[in-house]
Amino acid sequence: MPDLQTQPNPFILMMDPQAVLAKIEHSERLERLHSRICRPLDKPQLQAAASGSDLARHDLGIDAELDEAE
């Protein structure tokens, strides 16, 4: 396979995935990258969980009313 860096067509890379992985493993530029773990800033609120149970109670109430009407 020709040199991977000179190939302008990314679909050519799919023909030899092992060569791509070898290039990635020996890449100096990738080794210089700093990894960082990102976590979401928003935390689930307890009120959201409570509103779910309120909604379930409301649905049960409506179901009970429909059963009584039948």
Helices and strands as residue ranges (DSSP letters): G 4-6, G 10-15, H 17-25, H 28-32, H 46-69
